[in-house]
Amino acid sequence: MNNILALVSASLLTIGTVAMAPAQTKPTADPPTEIAKVATVGVWQPGPGGTQVPLWPKDLAILKPDSGDHPEETGNGSPLVGGRAWHWASYVSRPTMSVYRPKRKTGGATILVLPGGGFSAVAIDLEGTEICDWVVRQAMTCVILKYRAPQEWTVDKKTGFGRRPEILLALQDAQRAVSLLRYGAAGYGIDPHKIGVMGFSAGAYVAASLSNAERRTYPTVDAADREPSRPDFAVLAYTGRLWDRSNAKTDLGLAPWVTISAKAPPTLLIHAMNDPTDNVRHAIAYALALNEAGVPVDLRLYAKGRHAFGMRPTTDPVTREWPGQVRQWLQDLGML
């Protein structure tokens, strides 16, 4: 257990690998500006406008993250992104979803946001609340998933790469969240047929898994779990863990734990060619596999942007242009 906590603590310092310069009108992406990590014991709470909802009944025993009963913490990550610090929640054993409602009339579309964090933590503002700020301005409901973390991907001795856990806790939490939203659609004022996901980095991998899962990955708990858990659309930003990294660079085969379903929803992928953390081949390989299965897929590639840029504008065009790309894509789908 001590080894796990030490590993998580080290990971929390450097989960965000986008390197940003000190604050400017439009910060550049280089060189990296590291800052000291500060962590505090406490349960993350949404700010004004957000309502936090438990995913699972309080008396239901659910699988714990690798940190066991370690109390939840919040803290800041390093380096800076867009000239500002970013923040995380970790040691999450009781996951939640936080719902943000638009102030103006809505067509009922909802986006479940799956922040990244390398499965060590949840990048709660950079790839969570800041995304929801934009989503609600588009007259959509936004929901942030604070999923169970940390969960280690065991290193394969043969390849040296991490392997997917047999039971992915974040996927269970995401399936539960989609089903809860559909079950409570009337109360939330949303359309149960317009519920999509937007995932970032590790969260994008969860979005892909959620899109292709043919069955629920946990036993049915209540009536909510009789609702479908597959999203109606998916947006994946700088995804990883999909391409088989042991392949030659010209081999775009998927990792052995990745399955593709012809029932996966329309998908938009956004990635930077110079991403140093999750190679662009993850997005390309996944897009090709979806296309082969007959799933509508759009791919937006940019030369620069690196990794974990969130929605913070810099001199790299992707950081300023991708939200508009998402809005247009959703309009083309009839979701907006």
Backbone torsions as a table, in degrees:
resi	resn	phi	psi	omega
1	MET	NA	-43.3	179.9
2	ASN	-60.6	-38.4	178.1
3	ASN	-63.8	-39.9	179.3
4	ILE	-63.4	-45.6	-178.6
5	LEU	-65.2	-36.4	178.2
6	ALA	-66.3	-40.5	178.8
7	LEU	-64.4	-43.3	179.6
8	VAL	-63.8	-43.6	-179.1
9	SER	-59.4	-41.8	178.0
10	ALA	-66.7	-39.1	-178.3
11	SER	-66.1	-37.5	-176.8
12	LEU	-63.2	-24.0	-178.9
13	LEU	-73.2	-28.0	-170.0
14	THR	-133.0	24.7	179.4
15	ILE	-59.0	-47.7	-180.0
16	GLY	-80.4	114.3	-176.5
17	THR	-99.5	0.5	172.5
18	VAL	-70.2	132.5	-177.2
19	ALA	-108.5	120.7	-175.8
20	MET	-121.1	150.1	178.3
21	ALA	-82.8	168.0	177.9
22	PRO	-56.8	158.4	-169.5
23	ALA	-54.5	131.0	174.0
24	GLN	-139.7	-178.1	176.3
25	THR	-59.9	-48.5	174.1
26	LYS	-132.9	91.7	-177.6
27	PRO	-58.4	147.9	174.4
28	THR	-85.3	164.0	-175.8
29	ALA	-84.9	-8.7	-179.4
30	ASP	-137.5	154.7	-6.3
31	PRO	-82.2	169.3	180.0
32	PRO	-67.9	144.0	175.0
33	THR	-119.6	103.9	-178.4
34	GLU	-81.2	146.8	175.7
35	ILE	-132.1	159.5	-179.7
36	ALA	-71.2	142.9	178.1
37	LYS	-84.1	137.7	173.8
38	VAL	-128.9	123.3	-179.1
39	ALA	-122.2	145.8	-179.0
40	THR	-135.5	135.9	175.1
41	VAL	-69.1	129.8	179.7
42	GLY	160.8	154.9	-179.5
43	VAL	-89.9	125.5	179.1
44	TRP	-61.7	138.7	178.3
45	GLN	-126.0	141.8	177.7
46	PRO	-69.8	154.2	176.8
47	GLY	-79.1	-166.5	179.8
48	PRO	-56.3	137.1	178.6
49	GLY	95.0	-12.3	-179.6
50	GLY	-107.6	140.4	177.3
51	THR	-119.9	118.9	-177.1
52	GLN	-89.8	130.2	-175.3
53	VAL	-124.2	129.2	175.5
54	PRO	-64.1	143.2	178.6
55	LEU	-80.0	-35.2	-172.2
56	TRP	-120.9	148.3	175.8
57	PRO	-54.5	142.5	-174.6
58	LYS	-58.5	-35.4	-176.2
59	ASP	-90.7	5.3	179.7
60	LEU	-87.5	127.3	176.2
61	ALA	-78.4	120.8	177.8
62	ILE	-120.1	160.7	180.0
63	LEU	-62.8	142.1	-178.0
64	LYS	-93.5	154.8	173.2
65	PRO	-67.6	175.0	-177.1
66	ASP	-60.9	-23.1	-178.5
67	SER	-83.9	1.5	176.6
68	GLY	63.4	-125.6	-176.5
69	ASP	-95.2	15.4	177.0
70	HIS	-55.1	131.6	-177.8
71	PRO	-63.2	146.7	179.0
72	GLU	-60.0	147.3	178.1
73	GLU	-132.1	156.6	169.1
74	THR	-126.7	155.0	-179.7
75	GLY	-174.4	-177.0	179.0
76	ASN	-106.3	150.4	177.5
77	GLY	-100.8	176.1	178.9
78	SER	-144.4	145.4	5.2
79	PRO	-83.4	-176.8	177.2
80	LEU	-64.3	153.0	174.7
81	VAL	-126.1	122.0	-177.7
82	GLY	61.3	29.2	179.0
83	GLY	81.2	5.3	-177.3
84	ARG	-131.2	156.3	175.1
85	ALA	-71.0	154.6	173.0
86	TRP	-122.1	160.3	-170.6
87	HIS	-130.7	153.6	-176.4
88	TRP	-132.5	162.6	166.5
89	ALA	-120.4	139.7	178.8
90	SER	-146.7	179.9	-172.8
91	TYR	53.8	43.6	-176.9
92	VAL	-86.1	112.6	179.2
93	SER	-107.9	-20.7	176.9
94	ARG	-121.6	91.9	-174.5
95	PRO	-68.6	157.0	-178.8
96	THR	-140.6	166.3	165.7
97	MET	-124.4	138.8	-179.8
98	SER	-113.2	123.2	-171.3
99	VAL	-102.4	129.6	177.4
100	TYR	-120.9	123.2	-176.2
101	ARG	-100.0	141.4	176.4
102	PRO	-70.8	152.3	-178.8
103	LYS	-85.1	-22.6	-179.2
104	ARG	-107.7	169.2	-175.3
105	LYS	-55.3	136.7	-174.4
106	THR	-123.1	153.6	175.5
107	GLY	-87.1	3.1	174.1
108	GLY	96.6	-1.3	179.9
109	ALA	-70.4	145.0	-178.9
110	THR	-134.1	139.9	175.0
111	ILE	-119.2	122.7	172.6
112	LEU	-89.8	115.3	-176.6
113	VAL	-92.2	128.0	179.9
114	LEU	-113.5	94.8	-178.5
115	PRO	-65.2	159.3	174.0
116	GLY	-85.9	-167.3	-179.1
117	GLY	144.3	12.9	176.0
118	GLY	64.1	19.0	-175.3
119	PHE	63.3	11.6	171.5
120	SER	-95.9	-28.1	-177.3
121	ALA	-158.2	-179.1	178.5
122	VAL	-121.3	115.8	-177.6
123	ALA	-73.1	84.2	-160.6
124	ILE	-72.9	-26.1	177.1
125	ASP	-104.0	-51.9	-178.0
126	LEU	-53.8	-42.9	-176.8
127	GLU	-121.3	26.7	-179.2
128	GLY	-137.8	-89.1	-175.0
129	THR	-63.1	-36.2	179.8
130	GLU	-68.9	-30.7	175.5
131	ILE	-69.9	-42.1	179.8
132	CYS	-65.1	-33.1	176.3
133	ASP	-55.8	-41.9	179.7
134	TRP	-73.0	-43.4	-176.4
135	VAL	-59.1	-46.6	-177.7
136	VAL	-68.1	-26.8	175.7
137	ARG	-68.8	-19.7	176.7
138	GLN	-89.9	12.0	179.7
139	ALA	65.8	37.5	173.7
140	MET	-120.9	153.3	171.7
141	THR	-79.3	140.8	-179.9
142	CYS	-123.5	139.6	-178.7
143	VAL	-132.9	124.8	178.0
144	ILE	-97.4	127.7	176.5
145	LEU	-94.2	117.4	171.2
146	LYS	-99.1	92.8	-172.4
147	TYR	-89.6	166.6	-178.9
148	ARG	-64.0	132.6	178.8
149	ALA	-159.1	150.0	8.6
150	PRO	-88.8	158.6	171.3
151	GLN	-142.3	117.9	-174.0
152	GLU	-78.6	141.3	169.9
153	TRP	-96.9	108.1	-175.1
154	THR	-62.3	134.7	-179.1
155	VAL	-74.2	126.6	177.3
156	ASP	-75.0	123.4	-176.2
157	LYS	-64.1	-28.9	-177.4
158	LYS	-75.6	-44.9	-175.0
159	THR	-99.8	-22.0	-176.0
160	GLY	80.9	4.5	-178.7
161	PHE	-106.3	155.2	178.2
162	GLY	-69.2	145.1	177.8
163	ARG	-114.0	143.7	-178.0
164	ARG	-61.5	135.1	173.4
165	PRO	-61.4	148.5	179.9
166	GLU	-60.1	-41.1	175.5
167	ILE	-113.7	112.1	-178.8
168	LEU	-92.3	109.1	-174.5
169	LEU	-61.2	-39.9	-179.3
170	ALA	-63.5	-33.1	177.4
171	LEU	-68.6	-42.3	176.0
172	GLN	-57.5	-44.3	-178.7
173	ASP	-65.7	-38.7	179.5
174	ALA	-67.9	-41.2	177.6
175	GLN	-62.6	-42.8	178.8
176	ARG	-62.2	-41.7	-178.3
177	ALA	-63.6	-45.4	179.7
178	VAL	-62.1	-43.4	-179.8
179	SER	-64.8	-40.4	177.5
180	LEU	-62.5	-40.5	179.8
181	LEU	-65.6	-42.1	178.8
182	ARG	-66.4	-41.6	-178.8
183	TYR	-64.3	-37.6	-177.8
184	GLY	-101.8	21.5	-173.5
185	ALA	-55.4	-42.9	-178.3
186	ALA	-61.5	-43.6	179.9
187	GLY	-66.7	-32.7	179.3
188	TYR	-85.3	-9.3	-178.8
189	GLY	69.6	37.3	-177.3
190	ILE	-122.3	163.3	178.2
191	ASP	-90.8	118.6	-177.6
192	PRO	-66.2	-10.4	179.3
193	HIS	-103.1	9.8	178.8
194	LYS	-130.9	46.6	179.8
195	ILE	-108.3	113.1	-179.6
196	GLY	-118.3	175.7	178.6
197	VAL	-124.5	149.2	173.6
198	MET	-132.2	112.7	-175.7
199	GLY	-116.6	150.8	-177.9
200	PHE	-126.4	126.6	175.9
201	SER	55.4	-117.0	177.5
202	ALA	-59.3	-36.3	177.1
203	GLY	-65.6	-30.4	176.0
204	ALA	-68.3	-36.9	175.4
205	TYR	-62.4	-41.2	177.4
206	VAL	-61.9	-40.0	178.2
207	ALA	-61.3	-39.7	177.8
208	ALA	-66.3	-42.7	179.0
209	SER	-63.2	-42.3	178.6
210	LEU	-62.1	-39.8	-178.1
211	SER	-65.9	-31.9	-172.4
212	ASN	-106.0	-4.0	-178.8
213	ALA	-66.9	128.2	-179.5
214	GLU	-89.0	-12.1	-179.8
215	ARG	-148.9	162.6	175.5
216	ARG	-70.8	140.7	-173.9
217	THR	-97.7	18.9	175.0
218	TYR	-149.5	157.8	179.4
219	PRO	-64.7	145.3	178.4
220	THR	-57.3	132.7	-176.7
221	VAL	-99.5	-45.6	-174.8
222	ASP	-158.0	-168.1	-176.4
223	ALA	-61.4	-32.0	-179.8
224	ALA	-58.8	-33.9	-176.9
225	ASP	-75.5	-1.5	172.3
226	ARG	-85.5	-7.4	175.7
227	GLU	-83.9	147.2	179.1
228	PRO	-60.0	146.5	-179.5
229	SER	-109.4	1.0	178.2
230	ARG	-82.8	133.6	180.0
231	PRO	-72.4	164.8	179.5
232	ASP	-89.6	-17.6	173.8
233	PHE	-159.2	162.2	-177.5
234	ALA	-144.5	136.1	173.8
235	VAL	-119.8	124.1	-178.5
236	LEU	-119.2	119.1	178.2
237	ALA	-108.2	130.4	-179.3
238	TYR	38.0	59.3	-178.5
239	THR	-74.3	159.9	175.2
240	GLY	-141.2	-176.1	172.5
241	ARG	67.2	17.2	-179.1
242	LEU	-109.1	-41.5	178.7
243	TRP	-80.5	143.5	176.8
244	ASP	-77.1	104.3	-175.3
245	ARG	-67.6	-13.2	177.1
246	SER	-82.5	-6.9	179.1
247	ASN	-71.6	159.8	166.1
248	ALA	-64.7	154.0	-176.2
249	LYS	-61.9	-21.4	178.4
250	THR	-88.6	-4.1	179.8
251	ASP	-99.7	112.4	-176.3
252	LEU	-100.3	33.9	175.7
253	GLY	-71.5	151.9	-178.1
254	LEU	-82.9	158.9	175.4
255	ALA	-61.3	151.7	-174.0
256	PRO	-62.5	-21.0	-178.5
257	TRP	-91.0	1.9	-177.5
258	VAL	-95.6	125.9	174.0
259	THR	-117.8	148.0	-178.3
260	ILE	-117.0	134.5	179.3
261	SER	-114.7	137.8	174.8
262	ALA	-66.7	-12.8	179.2
263	LYS	-90.3	-1.3	178.9
264	ALA	-58.4	148.0	-176.3
265	PRO	-79.1	165.8	172.1
266	PRO	-51.0	137.9	-170.9
267	THR	-133.6	138.9	173.8
268	LEU	-117.9	127.7	178.2
269	LEU	-114.0	137.4	-180.0
270	ILE	-127.2	130.1	-175.7
271	HIS	-156.1	152.2	174.0
272	ALA	-103.0	136.9	-178.3
273	MET	-63.9	-26.8	-177.6
274	ASN	-98.9	22.7	178.1
275	ASP	-62.0	117.4	-177.4
276	PRO	-85.9	-9.3	-176.0
277	THR	-100.3	-54.3	178.8
278	ASP	-117.7	105.5	-176.8
279	ASN	-53.2	142.7	-179.3
280	VAL	-59.5	-19.2	178.6
281	ARG	-62.6	-25.6	176.0
282	HIS	-59.8	-47.5	-179.4
283	ALA	-68.6	-42.5	-177.5
284	ILE	-66.1	-45.4	-179.5
285	ALA	-61.5	-42.1	-179.9
286	TYR	-66.6	-42.1	179.6
287	ALA	-61.7	-43.5	179.7
288	LEU	-63.9	-40.6	-179.7
289	ALA	-66.0	-41.8	176.8
290	LEU	-61.9	-43.9	-179.6
291	ASN	-60.6	-41.1	178.6
292	GLU	-62.8	-30.7	179.7
293	ALA	-84.0	-1.5	179.3
294	GLY	85.3	16.0	179.9
295	VAL	-90.1	129.9	177.0
296	PRO	-62.1	126.9	-177.4
297	VAL	-142.0	136.5	175.4
298	ASP	-118.5	143.5	-176.5
299	LEU	-130.2	124.5	178.4
300	ARG	-117.4	111.5	-179.4
301	LEU	-112.0	138.3	177.5
302	TYR	-123.3	148.5	-178.4
303	ALA	-64.5	-40.9	-175.7
304	LYS	-128.5	159.6	-179.6
305	GLY	152.1	-21.7	179.5
306	ARG	57.9	-134.3	-172.1
307	HIS	-132.3	149.1	173.2
308	ALA	58.9	47.7	178.2
309	PHE	-84.9	-14.9	179.3
310	GLY	56.3	-136.8	-179.9
311	MET	-117.1	28.3	-179.3
312	ARG	-97.1	116.7	-174.0
313	PRO	-69.9	136.8	173.4
314	THR	-133.4	-168.5	177.5
315	THR	-72.4	-12.1	177.7
316	ASP	-79.1	121.5	-174.6
317	PRO	-53.9	-36.3	-176.6
318	VAL	-56.3	-35.6	-175.4
319	THR	-68.0	-23.1	179.9
320	ARG	-100.8	-21.5	-171.1
321	GLU	-101.7	-24.2	-172.1
322	TRP	-65.9	-34.3	177.2
323	PRO	-59.0	-39.9	177.5
324	GLY	-65.4	-34.2	176.7
325	GLN	-63.2	-41.1	179.6
326	VAL	-65.8	-44.9	-179.0
327	ARG	-60.0	-46.2	-179.5
328	GLN	-63.0	-40.7	179.8
329	TRP	-62.5	-42.0	179.5
330	LEU	-66.9	-36.2	176.1
331	GLN	-65.2	-41.3	179.3
332	ASP	-63.7	-31.6	178.3
333	LEU	-77.6	-14.0	-175.6
334	GLY	84.8	16.4	179.2
335	MET	-85.3	-22.8	178.2
336	LEU	-118.8	NA	NA
